[in-house]
Amino acid sequence: MTVETESNSINVAIFSTAEEASREVARRIAGAVNRRPDGVLGLATGGTPVTAYQALIGMYRDGKVDFSNIRTFNLDEYIGLPPDHPQSFRHFMDQQLFQSINVDPERTFVPDGLASDVAQACSQYEAMIRDAGGIDLQLLGIGHNGHIAFNEPGSAADSRTRQVALTDETIENNARFFESIDQVPRHAITMGIGTILEAREIVLLALGEGKAEAVAKMVHGPITEQHPASLLRRHRNVTAVLDAAAARRLA
Ligand code: PGA
């Protein structure tokens, strides 16, 4: 299904279950790798992509995809968490995907949450993406408030990789992964919206009724920095892969 909007269109693919939507995302990622085996993937963390990564691991084990020459860049990382911290996004990626496929660990990149000079680490991250030839396929989730990566409402459409403060809502949402809310970092490094929009293809996965309103605003609402995901409509090749619950409020 393609939803036409006043400015641009976003492709929407709806599946009855989260499992099927996740399999579709895995197929799309594997497809990008098979088209360009030395290409660049942009990857995401959170509860949403876990099943898609499991499906991707299954495809790898079945010999359907080879990650040996791929490079990966993750969207974001908490500031202050070391790479081996159980809630760091580096740790998440190692556990949920990288350790179970044949990607070269040296070719997987996550922003450095312990960088002593954060601004320098951010511009270096941008340079590494550029030097790798840019991102072929970027996977995204969506926050209840419309954030993409940690670009919270109000983030500039042309923002680049930088340090950001997390909103109270995001801290509360992410507290479920920590022992207590006090342990959730208040700051993160995130790719910017401008960085994300430079990917050649974007696949946004949203699952569950809790995301339905954010998805509807992304597709039908005004294109505004107040709902960062709506800015994806300025991109030519975005697909929102949804389960039925997340699609419930679409026209
Ligand atoms: P979630 O996070 O997958 O844990 O819901 C998505 C996001 O905030 O981008």
Residues whose N, C-alpha, C, O or C-beta is under 5 A from the ligand:
A	BS01	PGA	T45 G46 G47 T48 P49 G141 I142 G143 H147 A149
